[in-house]
Amino acid sequence: MPQTAPASASASTAPSRAPRRAARIHRAWFVAAVAFVTIIGAAGFASLPGLLIEPLHAEFDWSRGTIGLAVSVNLALYGLTAPFAAALMGRFGIRRVVAVALLVIACGALATVWMTAPWQLVLCWGVLVGLGSGSMALAFAATVTNRWFTARRGLVTGVLTAAGASGQLVFLPLLAWLVDRHGWRPATVTVALAALAVAPFVWLLMRDHPADVGLAPYGGTYEPKPAPTPGATRRALKVLLDAARTGPFWLLAGTFAICGASTNGLVRTHFVPAAHDHGMPVTAAAGLLAVVGVFDVIGTVASGWFTDRFDSRRLLAVYYALRGISLLFLPILLAPSVRPPLVFFIVFYGLDWVATVPPTIALCREHYGDDGAIVFGWVLASHQLGAAVVAFLGGLARDLTGSYDVVWYASGALCAMAALMAMTIHHHRRPPTPTSEAATSSPAGV
């Protein structure tokens, strides 16, 4: 059971509440549950771009490269916003930043219903939804775990990361059915309503820091809530400049850029139209992506468990190597119908989809300490920039060559490069702190 502070510590906690004995189930688990539901509710928008390419091409005669440009702007802003959002959470609190982000996502998705020109798609889906989603990206999960958990950080990170896949599992079959039966507009409205539905839960149930309710972090010792950090933009940029002087930052950013290129940029955006090119119905292809979401949950939670026990560098090397091998086989597996080899690929790829996140966050924390969440925000920015480049180039390659094959092969080769880069990240053991010692000695139970 987490320790409470002595009386002398409680006097310095103002304006936080005085520490109190934790309940049987620590409040941190309820905060993690709210974060999980929030990420699920906002995941609907990430499920939609791959389903919009063909309908928008058919209705407006926009090229796939043009539609891919809007998706790439969305992905790029998703990543570039994340480090500033992590700093804003330090200034204004998690609850305010995430609630506003959900409203921005809802407005951007809803506005696309009335668009008539490509620039409107870029503005609404690219800019607004990109900014909103970036404000509650994986940096949100990193901030929650860093503040509320000392023990079980790897496991909780894996669970929160898997929430995005769970959202894909929930929304993708429904959105594919809506697009197929009723067109793309009802699907975008569904995404907007999902984001609006989650916002009240965040505002009413989320808490910014354990000291707000008089508790220590799970597995740690009580600490007063730190004062709000002014200059969020300045802090985010300073952390970037400091981290950019170190080798591990560039290796983490490079590997994560390849991660984004081979997942969000390639498979999430282009798998459905690529499968459709081979005669597979859109609903069947979308169903396969939903299956990716099922096994993504299993793989990411397992990766969080592994991260608490094994070398994060070796985990990343294994994950990227296996992903690259699987992508090299994909072009020969696509067919008009769903066959066992393709199902095997989907299961295999799903287990590996974002299994890279827990060890990457762990390495950011290991090398950069208290700035680890903001550093991970910048690493996530590279992830989304890699995704943005491939989302655009994938559509362009399809327009120019009539096939996605070259993109699958190139991504497989990049994953092999990422595996080698991961193994060159050196160890950096920070001196133990009283908090980390408490985490080591804390009981394993809830």
C-alpha positions in Angstrom: 0.0 0.0 0.0 1.5 3.4 -0.9 2.9 5.3 2.1 1.4 8.5 3.3 3.4 11.5 4.3 4.3 12.4 7.9 2.7 15.3 9.6 5.7 17.5 8.9 5.2 17.0 5.1 1.6 17.9 5.1 2.2 21.4 6.2 4.0 22.2 3.0 1.4 20.9 0.6 -0.8 24.0 0.2 -2.8 24.5 -1.8 -3.0 20.7 -2.2 -5.0 18.6 0.2 -3.3 17.1 3.2 -2.2 13.5 2.7 -4.5 10.7 3.8 -4.5 7.0 3.9 -5.2 5.5 0.4 -8.4 3.5 -0.2 -8.3 -0.3 -0.7 -8.0 0.3 -4.5 -5.6 3.2 -5.1 -7.2 6.3 -6.8 -4.4 6.1 -9.5 -6.2 3.1 -11.0 -9.4 5.1 -11.4 -7.5 8.0 -13.1 -5.9 5.4 -15.4 -9.3 4.1 -16.2 -10.6 7.6 -17.1 -7.6 8.1 -19.3 -8.2 4.7 -21.0 -11.8 5.6 -21.8 -10.7 9.1 -23.0 -8.2 7.7 -25.4 -10.8 5.1 -26.7 -13.3 7.8 -27.3 -10.9 10.0 -29.2 -9.6 7.0 -31.2 -12.5 7.1 -33.6 -11.0 9.9 -35.7 -7.8 7.8 -36.2 -9.8 5.0 -37.6 -11.5 7.1 -40.3 -8.8 8.4 -42.8 -8.2 5.1 -44.5 -12.0 4.7 -45.0 -12.3 8.2 -46.5 -9.8 7.9 -49.4 -12.1 6.0 -51.8 -15.4 7.9 -51.0 -13.8 11.3 -51.3 -12.0 10.3 -54.5 -15.3 9.1 -55.9 -17.4 12.1 -54.8 -15.0 15.0 -55.4 -12.6 13.4 -57.9 -9.7 14.5 -55.6 -6.5 12.5 -56.2 -5.3 10.1 -53.5 -2.2 12.2 -53.1 -4.4 15.2 -52.3 -6.4 13.3 -49.7 -3.2 11.8 -48.4 -1.8 15.4 -48.0 -4.7 16.2 -45.6 -4.0 13.0 -43.6 -0.3 13.8 -43.5 -1.0 17.3 -42.1 -3.1 15.7 -39.5 -0.4 13.2 -38.5 2.3 15.9 -38.5 0.4 18.2 -36.3 -0.6 15.3 -34.0 3.1 14.8 -33.4 4.3 18.4 -33.3 1.6 19.4 -30.8 2.4 16.6 -28.4 5.5 18.1 -26.6 3.8 21.5 -26.2 0.7 19.7 -24.9 2.8 17.9 -22.3 4.2 21.3 -21.1 0.7 22.8 -21.1 -0.5 20.0 -18.9 2.3 21.1 -16.5 1.0 24.7 -16.6 -2.8 24.3 -16.8 -3.4 20.7 -15.7 -4.3 17.5 -17.6 -8.1 17.9 -17.2 -8.3 21.3 -18.9 -6.0 20.5 -21.8 -7.6 17.2 -22.7 -11.2 18.5 -22.4 -10.4 21.4 -24.8 -8.7 19.0 -27.1 -11.7 16.8 -27.3 -13.9 19.8 -28.2 -11.5 20.8 -31.0 -11.5 17.3 -32.4 -15.3 17.3 -32.4 -15.5 20.7 -34.2 -12.9 19.7 -36.8 -14.6 16.4 -37.6 -18.1 17.9 -37.8 -17.0 20.8 -40.1 -15.9 18.3 -42.8 -19.5 17.5 -43.4 -19.9 20.8 -45.3 -16.6 20.9 -47.2 -16.5 21.3 -50.9 -12.8 21.9 -51.6 -9.5 20.1 -50.8 -8.2 23.1 -48.7 -11.2 22.7 -46.4 -10.3 19.0 -45.8 -6.7 20.1 -45.0 -8.0 22.8 -42.6 -10.7 20.7 -40.8 -9.3 17.2 -40.8 -5.7 18.2 -41.1 -5.3 21.2 -38.9 -8.1 21.2 -36.3 -8.3 17.4 -35.7 -4.5 17.2 -35.9 -4.1 19.9 -33.2 -6.8 18.4 -31.0 -5.5 14.8 -31.3 -1.9 15.9 -30.6 -3.0 17.6 -27.4 -4.1 14.2 -26.0 -1.6 12.0 -27.8 0.7 9.4 -26.1 2.3 12.3 -24.2 -1.0 12.3 -22.3 -0.5 8.7 -21.3 3.1 9.4 -20.4 2.1 12.4 -18.2 -0.6 10.3 -16.4 1.8 7.4 -15.7 4.6 9.7 -14.6 2.4 11.6 -12.1 0.2 8.9 -10.7 2.4 5.8 -10.8 5.9 4.9 -9.4 5.4 1.2 -9.5 3.8 -0.6 -12.5 4.6 2.3 -14.9 5.5 0.0 -17.8 2.3 -2.0 -17.4 0.1 1.1 -17.2 1.8 2.6 -20.1 1.1 -0.5 -22.1 -2.5 -0.5 -21.1 -3.0 3.2 -22.0 -1.2 2.8 -25.3 -3.5 -0.2 -26.1 -6.5 2.1 -25.5 -6.0 3.6 -29.0 -6.1 0.1 -30.5 -9.2 -0.6 -28.4 -10.8 2.5 -29.9 -10.0 1.3 -33.3 -11.6 -2.1 -32.5 -14.7 -0.3 -31.3 -15.1 2.2 -34.1 -13.6 0.7 -37.2 -16.3 -1.9 -38.1 -19.0 0.6 -37.3 -17.4 3.4 -39.4 -16.8 1.0 -42.3 -20.4 -0.1 -42.2 -21.6 3.5 -42.1 -19.4 4.5 -45.0 -20.5 1.5 -47.0 -24.2 1.9 -46.4 -24.8 5.6 -45.7 -21.7 7.4 -47.0 -18.8 9.1 -45.3 -20.7 12.0 -43.7 -22.5 10.0 -41.1 -19.2 8.4 -40.2 -17.6 11.8 -39.5 -20.5 12.9 -37.4 -20.2 9.7 -35.3 -16.5 10.6 -34.7 -17.5 14.1 -33.6 -20.2 12.8 -31.2 -17.8 10.3 -29.7 -15.3 13.0 -28.8 -18.1 15.2 -27.3 -19.4 12.2 -25.3 -16.0 11.7 -23.6 -15.3 15.3 -22.7 -17.7 15.4 -19.6 -16.0 12.3 -18.1 -12.6 14.0 -18.3 -13.9 17.2 -16.7 -15.7 15.5 -13.9 -13.5 12.5 -13.1 -9.9 13.3 -14.1 -7.5 14.7 -11.5 -4.2 16.4 -12.3 -2.0 15.1 -9.5 -2.2 12.6 -6.6 -1.8 15.5 -4.1 -5.1 17.0 -5.4 -6.8 14.2 -3.4 -4.2 13.9 -0.7 -2.5 10.7 -2.0 1.0 9.5 -2.9 1.5 8.1 -6.4 0.9 4.3 -6.6 3.9 2.6 -5.2 5.6 5.9 -4.1 5.8 8.4 -1.3 3.7 11.5 -0.9 4.9 14.6 -2.5 3.3 18.1 -2.6 1.8 19.1 -5.9 4.4 21.2 -7.8 3.5 24.7 -8.7 2.3 25.3 -12.2 5.2 25.7 -14.6 4.9 29.0 -16.5 6.2 29.4 -20.1 5.0 26.0 -21.5 6.3 26.8 -25.0 9.7 27.9 -23.7 10.1 24.8 -21.5 9.2 22.5 -24.3 11.7 24.1 -26.6 14.4 24.2 -23.9 13.9 20.5 -23.3 14.2 19.8 -27.0 17.4 21.8 -27.3 18.9 20.0 -24.3 17.9 16.6 -25.5 19.1 17.3 -29.1 22.6 17.5 -27.7 22.5 13.8 -26.8 22.9 10.8 -29.1 20.0 8.7 -27.6 17.5 11.4 -28.5 18.3 11.1 -32.2 18.3 7.3 -32.1 14.9 7.3 -30.3 13.5 9.9 -32.7 14.8 8.0 -35.7 13.5 4.6 -34.7 10.1 6.1 -33.7 9.8 8.0 -37.1 10.2 4.6 -38.8 7.6 3.2 -36.3 5.1 5.9 -37.4 5.9 5.4 -41.1 5.2 1.7 -40.9 2.0 1.9 -38.8 -0.1 5.1 -38.9 1.4 6.4 -42.2 1.2 3.1 -44.1 -1.0 0.4 -42.7 -3.6 2.5 -41.0 -3.9 4.9 -43.9 -3.4 2.7 -46.9 -4.2 -0.9 -46.0 -7.9 -0.6 -46.8 -7.5 1.0 -50.3 -4.6 -1.4 -51.0 -6.7 -4.4 -50.2 -9.5 -2.9 -52.2 -7.2 -2.7 -55.2 -6.9 -6.5 -55.0 -10.7 -6.9 -55.1 -11.3 -7.2 -51.3 -14.5 -5.4 -50.1 -13.9 -2.3 -48.0 -15.9 -3.8 -45.0 -13.7 -6.9 -45.1 -10.5 -4.9 -45.2 -11.7 -2.7 -42.3 -12.6 -5.8 -40.4 -9.0 -7.0 -40.7 -7.8 -3.7 -39.3 -10.1 -4.1 -36.4 -8.5 -7.5 -35.8 -5.2 -5.7 -35.7 -6.7 -3.6 -32.9 -7.6 -6.8 -30.9 -4.1 -8.2 -31.0 -2.6 -4.7 -30.6 -4.1 -4.6 -27.1 -2.6 -7.9 -26.2 0.8 -7.1 -27.7 1.1 -3.6 -26.1 0.0 -4.7 -22.6 2.5 -7.6 -22.9 5.2 -5.2 -24.1 4.5 -3.0 -21.0 5.0 -6.1 -18.8 8.2 -7.0 -20.7 9.5 -3.5 -20.3 9.3 -3.7 -16.5 11.6 -6.8 -16.7 13.9 -6.8 -19.8 16.3 -4.4 -21.6 14.2 -1.9 -23.6 16.8 -1.6 -26.4 16.6 -5.3 -27.1 12.8 -5.3 -27.1 12.8 -2.5 -29.6 15.3 -4.3 -31.9 13.1 -7.5 -31.9 9.9 -5.6 -32.5 11.3 -3.6 -35.5 13.0 -6.6 -37.0 9.8 -8.8 -36.9 7.7 -5.9 -38.3 10.1 -5.4 -41.2 10.0 -9.1 -42.1 6.2 -9.2 -42.0 5.9 -6.1 -44.3 8.1 -7.7 -47.0 5.6 -10.6 -47.3 2.4 -8.5 -47.4 2.2 -7.7 -51.2 1.9 -11.5 -52.0 -0.7 -12.0 -49.3 -3.3 -9.5 -50.5 -6.2 -11.2 -52.5 -9.9 -10.7 -53.2 -10.8 -12.9 -50.2 -9.4 -13.3 -46.7 -7.1 -16.2 -46.6 -5.2 -17.8 -43.7 -1.8 -16.4 -44.6 -3.3 -12.9 -44.5 -5.0 -13.6 -41.2 -1.6 -14.7 -39.8 -0.1 -11.4 -41.0 -2.8 -9.4 -39.3 -2.4 -11.2 -36.0 1.4 -11.0 -36.2 1.4 -7.3 -37.1 -1.3 -6.5 -34.5 0.9 -7.9 -31.7 3.7 -5.7 -32.9 1.8 -2.5 -33.8 2.6 -0.2 -30.9 4.5 -2.6 -28.8 7.3 -0.2 -29.3 5.7 2.5 -27.1 6.4 1.2 -23.6 10.1 0.6 -24.1 10.5 3.9 -25.9 8.8 5.8 -23.0 11.0 3.8 -20.6 14.2 4.9 -22.4 13.1 8.5 -22.4 12.5 8.3 -18.7 15.8 6.5 -18.1 17.8 9.1 -20.0 15.9 12.3 -19.3 14.3 11.9 -15.9 11.6 14.4 -15.0 11.7 15.8 -18.6 11.0 12.3 -20.0 7.4 13.0 -20.8 8.3 16.2 -22.8 11.2 14.4 -24.5 8.8 11.6 -25.4 6.5 14.3 -26.9 9.3 15.3 -29.2 10.1 11.7 -30.0 6.4 11.2 -30.8 6.6 14.2 -33.1 9.2 12.3 -35.1 6.8 9.3 -35.1 4.0 11.4 -36.6 6.3 13.2 -39.1 7.4 9.8 -40.4 3.7 8.8 -40.6 2.9 12.0 -42.4 5.6 11.5 -45.0 4.5 8.0 -45.8 0.8 8.8 -45.7 1.5 11.3 -48.6 4.1 9.3 -50.4 1.9 6.2 -50.2 -1.0 7.9 -52.0 1.4 9.5 -54.5 3.1 6.1 -55.2 -0.4 4.6 -55.9 -1.2 7.4 -58.3 2.0 7.1 -60.2 2.6 3.3 -60.3 -0.9 1.9 -59.8 0.3 -0.2 -56.8 1.4 0.1 -53.2 4.0 -2.6 -53.5 7.1 -0.4 -53.5 5.9 1.3 -50.3 5.5 -2.0 -48.5 9.1 -3.1 -49.5 10.6 0.3 -48.6 9.0 0.2 -45.2 10.2 -3.3 -44.5 13.8 -2.1 -45.2 13.4 0.9 -42.9 12.2 -1.4 -40.1 15.5 -3.4 -40.4 17.4 -0.1 -40.1 15.4 0.8 -36.9 16.3 -2.5 -35.3 20.0 -1.8 -35.8 19.6 1.8 -34.4 17.8 0.5 -31.3 20.7 -1.7 -30.4 23.2 1.3 -30.5 21.3 3.2 -27.7 23.6 3.1 -24.7 22.5 2.4 -21.1 22.1 5.4 -18.8 21.4 4.5 -15.2 20.2 7.5 -13.1 21.1 7.6 -9.4 18.3 6.0 -7.3 16.0 8.5 -5.6 13.9 7.9 -2.5 10.8 7.7 -4.7 12.3 4.9 -6.9 13.5 3.1 -3.8 10.0 3.2 -2.5 8.8 1.8 -5.8 11.2 -1.1 -5.5 10.1 -2.0 -2.0 6.4 -1.4 -2.4 4.0 -4.4 -2.4 2.9 -5.8 -5.7 -0.8 -5.8 -5.1 -3.3 -3.1 -5.8 
